[in-house]
């Protein structure tokens, strides 16, 4: 069995990586963060490329692909730490595409075209909240759709993205498929953040020298880098399994998305903290770029909810499966 991406998915990943390497440099991310704004030019380009609707059916103007392809894009956007309102709109579109609540496709069409922006996350803190005309939030283990919510922006440590409290509006309950897609999407972005933090750290410890040798040759440093790699790969495996489940085995999405969320939270915290530590004194400075990844990771982990909650859910689901098998 082939567990790798398909040729089409690899092509999507390659195109996304090359485009974001050119369009979303850390210099641009820094400029947007310091001015507290999004890169609107890049956002419009992503909409025109059809990225926002990649997991939406062609009948609603989407790309007709699935969560694996969306996860590929989100990983690359996380790798670039891109300052665009992509997460909320693309994830909301993917979540709504799995529901019957928008039978006519009116909401989907406006999200795919970029006409409407959406927030996603928690009621107390949703990503891409500024200007959102729609929100999908996870509240007490269930997903809620809010139409025209009240939005109150909140300041966070991550200035590369807008965050807000969302409340009110016309609210509708969504199913496990929508909730799972939100968790998978956040996990996918964290995988990209972790991979970038790991790549930057490996490059730094190979160049930084002490006692006339690279610091990467020191056993403590190499062991920490190996742990960062383990966390990143664990999160990647769990996330892409969950994305596959969302597309092909929806009955497994609750367990798969909880596993992806738990693995991504652990990775996000450990890998970006390790990157700061392995960069030594410069890792804590404003001039260094690694702190953008650390901050994005902390907020993504918060949006995913408590790690313990996902671990408890996994235990309960495993217990139910064992009971049913007896």
Secondary structure, DSSP 4 states (H G I P E B T S, - for coil): ---SPPHHHHHHHHHHHHHHHHHS-HHHHHHHHHHT---HHHHHHHHHTTGGGTTS-GGGTS-S--HHHHHHHHHHHHHHT--STHHHHHHHHHHHHTSSTTTT-HHHHHHHHTSS-EEEEETTEEET-TT-SEEEEEETTEEEEEES-EEEEE--S-TTS-EEEEE-SEEEEE-HHHHHHHHHHHHHHHHHHHHHHHHHHHHHHHH-EETTEEGGGSHHHHHHHHHHHHHHHHHHHHHHHHHHHHHH-GGGHHHHHHHHHHHHHHHHHHHHHHHHHHTGGGGGSTTSSHHHHHHHHHHHHHHH--HHHHHHHHHHHHHHHHHHH-
